[in-house]
Amino acid sequence: MNLNLRQAIVQRMHDKNNDELLDIVQDSIDGEERVLPGLGVLFEIIWKNSAADQQSQMITTLKEHLD
């Protein structure tokens, strides 16, 4: 079976409701480093489906918290 990491993560999240998705994200934040690729895939989905102004706000928030 040739399933890549992105596909596996998306497939795992596919049938989750909003509360389940929220729990997964919250449990992953500040969690083990092994969950970081999953958060990256979820962020990629959010990024690709966000308007330019939302992307700009995310970058601004990121920049403010990196400084």
Chimera marker file (.cmm) of the C-alpha trace (Angstrom):
<marker_set name="trace">
<marker id="1" x="0.000" y="0.000" z="0.000" r="1" g="1" b="0" radius="0.5"/>
<marker id="2" x="1.512" y="3.312" z="-1.096" r="1" g="1" b="0" radius="0.5"/>
<marker id="3" x="-0.164" y="5.868" z="1.202" r="1" g="1" b="0" radius="0.5"/>
<marker id="4" x="1.731" y="9.052" z="1.926" r="1" g="1" b="0" radius="0.5"/>
<marker id="5" x="1.687" y="10.912" z="5.237" r="1" g="1" b="0" radius="0.5"/>
<marker id="6" x="-0.636" y="13.681" z="4.005" r="1" g="1" b="0" radius="0.5"/>
<marker id="7" x="-3.173" y="11.193" z="2.726" r="1" g="1" b="0" radius="0.5"/>
<marker id="8" x="-3.028" y="9.167" z="5.938" r="1" g="1" b="0" radius="0.5"/>
<marker id="9" x="-3.628" y="12.238" z="8.102" r="1" g="1" b="0" radius="0.5"/>
<marker id="10" x="-6.453" y="13.546" z="5.932" r="1" g="1" b="0" radius="0.5"/>
<marker id="11" x="-8.037" y="10.099" z="5.872" r="1" g="1" b="0" radius="0.5"/>
<marker id="12" x="-7.822" y="9.909" z="9.694" r="1" g="1" b="0" radius="0.5"/>
<marker id="13" x="-9.565" y="13.274" z="10.044" r="1" g="1" b="0" radius="0.5"/>
<marker id="14" x="-12.135" y="12.775" z="7.284" r="1" g="1" b="0" radius="0.5"/>
<marker id="15" x="-15.155" y="11.710" z="9.339" r="1" g="1" b="0" radius="0.5"/>
<marker id="16" x="-14.489" y="13.805" z="12.454" r="1" g="1" b="0" radius="0.5"/>
<marker id="17" x="-17.006" y="16.389" z="13.596" r="1" g="1" b="0" radius="0.5"/>
<marker id="18" x="-16.035" y="19.914" z="14.700" r="1" g="1" b="0" radius="0.5"/>
<marker id="19" x="-15.698" y="18.964" z="18.377" r="1" g="1" b="0" radius="0.5"/>
<marker id="20" x="-13.495" y="15.986" z="17.548" r="1" g="1" b="0" radius="0.5"/>
<marker id="21" x="-11.287" y="18.110" z="15.290" r="1" g="1" b="0" radius="0.5"/>
<marker id="22" x="-10.987" y="20.748" z="18.017" r="1" g="1" b="0" radius="0.5"/>
<marker id="23" x="-9.972" y="18.072" z="20.541" r="1" g="1" b="0" radius="0.5"/>
<marker id="24" x="-7.354" y="16.669" z="18.178" r="1" g="1" b="0" radius="0.5"/>
<marker id="25" x="-5.815" y="20.089" z="17.555" r="1" g="1" b="0" radius="0.5"/>
<marker id="26" x="-5.874" y="21.094" z="21.210" r="1" g="1" b="0" radius="0.5"/>
<marker id="27" x="-4.378" y="17.782" z="22.306" r="1" g="1" b="0" radius="0.5"/>
<marker id="28" x="-1.634" y="18.151" z="19.696" r="1" g="1" b="0" radius="0.5"/>
<marker id="29" x="-0.594" y="21.678" z="20.692" r="1" g="1" b="0" radius="0.5"/>
<marker id="30" x="2.423" y="21.513" z="22.995" r="1" g="1" b="0" radius="0.5"/>
<marker id="31" x="2.222" y="17.737" z="22.728" r="1" g="1" b="0" radius="0.5"/>
<marker id="32" x="4.745" y="15.225" z="21.543" r="1" g="1" b="0" radius="0.5"/>
<marker id="33" x="6.892" y="16.157" z="18.568" r="1" g="1" b="0" radius="0.5"/>
<marker id="34" x="5.607" y="13.155" z="16.642" r="1" g="1" b="0" radius="0.5"/>
<marker id="35" x="2.276" y="14.974" z="16.126" r="1" g="1" b="0" radius="0.5"/>
<marker id="36" x="3.891" y="18.011" z="14.481" r="1" g="1" b="0" radius="0.5"/>
<marker id="37" x="3.674" y="16.603" z="10.942" r="1" g="1" b="0" radius="0.5"/>
<marker id="38" x="-0.059" y="16.123" z="11.465" r="1" g="1" b="0" radius="0.5"/>
<marker id="39" x="-0.466" y="19.715" z="12.583" r="1" g="1" b="0" radius="0.5"/>
<marker id="40" x="1.518" y="20.768" z="9.536" r="1" g="1" b="0" radius="0.5"/>
<marker id="41" x="-0.873" y="18.931" z="7.242" r="1" g="1" b="0" radius="0.5"/>
<marker id="42" x="-3.869" y="20.501" z="8.988" r="1" g="1" b="0" radius="0.5"/>
<marker id="43" x="-2.275" y="23.951" z="8.706" r="1" g="1" b="0" radius="0.5"/>
<marker id="44" x="-1.639" y="23.324" z="5.016" r="1" g="1" b="0" radius="0.5"/>
<marker id="45" x="-5.345" y="22.600" z="4.506" r="1" g="1" b="0" radius="0.5"/>
<marker id="46" x="-6.299" y="25.759" z="6.411" r="1" g="1" b="0" radius="0.5"/>
<marker id="47" x="-3.770" y="27.841" z="4.459" r="1" g="1" b="0" radius="0.5"/>
<marker id="48" x="-4.865" y="26.587" z="1.052" r="1" g="1" b="0" radius="0.5"/>
<marker id="49" x="-8.500" y="27.306" z="1.886" r="1" g="1" b="0" radius="0.5"/>
<marker id="50" x="-8.012" y="30.758" z="3.404" r="1" g="1" b="0" radius="0.5"/>
<marker id="51" x="-8.428" y="34.080" z="1.652" r="1" g="1" b="0" radius="0.5"/>
<marker id="52" x="-5.385" y="36.294" z="1.153" r="1" g="1" b="0" radius="0.5"/>
<marker id="53" x="-6.402" y="38.591" z="4.020" r="1" g="1" b="0" radius="0.5"/>
<marker id="54" x="-6.701" y="35.616" z="6.376" r="1" g="1" b="0" radius="0.5"/>
<marker id="55" x="-3.282" y="34.355" z="5.268" r="1" g="1" b="0" radius="0.5"/>
<marker id="56" x="-1.838" y="37.802" z="5.892" r="1" g="1" b="0" radius="0.5"/>
<marker id="57" x="-3.325" y="37.840" z="9.393" r="1" g="1" b="0" radius="0.5"/>
<marker id="58" x="-1.850" y="34.409" z="10.132" r="1" g="1" b="0" radius="0.5"/>
<marker id="59" x="1.578" y="35.609" z="9.019" r="1" g="1" b="0" radius="0.5"/>
<marker id="60" x="1.233" y="38.764" z="11.138" r="1" g="1" b="0" radius="0.5"/>
<marker id="61" x="0.271" y="36.669" z="14.178" r="1" g="1" b="0" radius="0.5"/>
<marker id="62" x="3.162" y="34.304" z="13.543" r="1" g="1" b="0" radius="0.5"/>
<marker id="63" x="5.629" y="37.176" z="13.188" r="1" g="1" b="0" radius="0.5"/>
<marker id="64" x="4.398" y="38.843" z="16.383" r="1" g="1" b="0" radius="0.5"/>
<marker id="65" x="4.914" y="35.663" z="18.368" r="1" g="1" b="0" radius="0.5"/>
<marker id="66" x="8.334" y="34.879" z="16.905" r="1" g="1" b="0" radius="0.5"/>
<marker id="67" x="9.773" y="38.253" z="17.887" r="1" g="1" b="0" radius="0.5"/>
<link id1="1" id2="2" r="1" g="1" b="0" radius="0.2"/>
<link id1="2" id2="3" r="1" g="1" b="0" radius="0.2"/>
<link id1="3" id2="4" r="1" g="1" b="0" radius="0.2"/>
<link id1="4" id2="5" r="1" g="1" b="0" radius="0.2"/>
<link id1="5" id2="6" r="1" g="1" b="0" radius="0.2"/>
<link id1="6" id2="7" r="1" g="1" b="0" radius="0.2"/>
<link id1="7" id2="8" r="1" g="1" b="0" radius="0.2"/>
<link id1="8" id2="9" r="1" g="1" b="0" radius="0.2"/>
<link id1="9" id2="10" r="1" g="1" b="0" radius="0.2"/>
<link id1="10" id2="11" r="1" g="1" b="0" radius="0.2"/>
<link id1="11" id2="12" r="1" g="1" b="0" radius="0.2"/>
<link id1="12" id2="13" r="1" g="1" b="0" radius="0.2"/>
<link id1="13" id2="14" r="1" g="1" b="0" radius="0.2"/>
<link id1="14" id2="15" r="1" g="1" b="0" radius="0.2"/>
<link id1="15" id2="16" r="1" g="1" b="0" radius="0.2"/>
<link id1="16" id2="17" r="1" g="1" b="0" radius="0.2"/>
<link id1="17" id2="18" r="1" g="1" b="0" radius="0.2"/>
<link id1="18" id2="19" r="1" g="1" b="0" radius="0.2"/>
<link id1="19" id2="20" r="1" g="1" b="0" radius="0.2"/>
<link id1="20" id2="21" r="1" g="1" b="0" radius="0.2"/>
<link id1="21" id2="22" r="1" g="1" b="0" radius="0.2"/>
<link id1="22" id2="23" r="1" g="1" b="0" radius="0.2"/>
<link id1="23" id2="24" r="1" g="1" b="0" radius="0.2"/>
<link id1="24" id2="25" r="1" g="1" b="0" radius="0.2"/>
<link id1="25" id2="26" r="1" g="1" b="0" radius="0.2"/>
<link id1="26" id2="27" r="1" g="1" b="0" radius="0.2"/>
<link id1="27" id2="28" r="1" g="1" b="0" radius="0.2"/>
<link id1="28" id2="29" r="1" g="1" b="0" radius="0.2"/>
<link id1="29" id2="30" r="1" g="1" b="0" radius="0.2"/>
<link id1="30" id2="31" r="1" g="1" b="0" radius="0.2"/>
<link id1="31" id2="32" r="1" g="1" b="0" radius="0.2"/>
<link id1="32" id2="33" r="1" g="1" b="0" radius="0.2"/>
<link id1="33" id2="34" r="1" g="1" b="0" radius="0.2"/>
<link id1="34" id2="35" r="1" g="1" b="0" radius="0.2"/>
<link id1="35" id2="36" r="1" g="1" b="0" radius="0.2"/>
<link id1="36" id2="37" r="1" g="1" b="0" radius="0.2"/>
<link id1="37" id2="38" r="1" g="1" b="0" radius="0.2"/>
<link id1="38" id2="39" r="1" g="1" b="0" radius="0.2"/>
<link id1="39" id2="40" r="1" g="1" b="0" radius="0.2"/>
<link id1="40" id2="41" r="1" g="1" b="0" radius="0.2"/>
<link id1="41" id2="42" r="1" g="1" b="0" radius="0.2"/>
<link id1="42" id2="43" r="1" g="1" b="0" radius="0.2"/>
<link id1="43" id2="44" r="1" g="1" b="0" radius="0.2"/>
<link id1="44" id2="45" r="1" g="1" b="0" radius="0.2"/>
<link id1="45" id2="46" r="1" g="1" b="0" radius="0.2"/>
<link id1="46" id2="47" r="1" g="1" b="0" radius="0.2"/>
<link id1="47" id2="48" r="1" g="1" b="0" radius="0.2"/>
<link id1="48" id2="49" r="1" g="1" b="0" radius="0.2"/>
<link id1="49" id2="50" r="1" g="1" b="0" radius="0.2"/>
<link id1="50" id2="51" r="1" g="1" b="0" radius="0.2"/>
<link id1="51" id2="52" r="1" g="1" b="0" radius="0.2"/>
<link id1="52" id2="53" r="1" g="1" b="0" radius="0.2"/>
<link id1="53" id2="54" r="1" g="1" b="0" radius="0.2"/>
<link id1="54" id2="55" r="1" g="1" b="0" radius="0.2"/>
<link id1="55" id2="56" r="1" g="1" b="0" radius="0.2"/>
<link id1="56" id2="57" r="1" g="1" b="0" radius="0.2"/>
<link id1="57" id2="58" r="1" g="1" b="0" radius="0.2"/>
<link id1="58" id2="59" r="1" g="1" b="0" radius="0.2"/>
<link id1="59" id2="60" r="1" g="1" b="0" radius="0.2"/>
<link id1="60" id2="61" r="1" g="1" b="0" radius="0.2"/>
<link id1="61" id2="62" r="1" g="1" b="0" radius="0.2"/>
<link id1="62" id2="63" r="1" g="1" b="0" radius="0.2"/>
<link id1="63" id2="64" r="1" g="1" b="0" radius="0.2"/>
<link id1="64" id2="65" r="1" g="1" b="0" radius="0.2"/>
<link id1="65" id2="66" r="1" g="1" b="0" radius="0.2"/>
<link id1="66" id2="67" r="1" g="1" b="0" radius="0.2"/>
</marker_set>
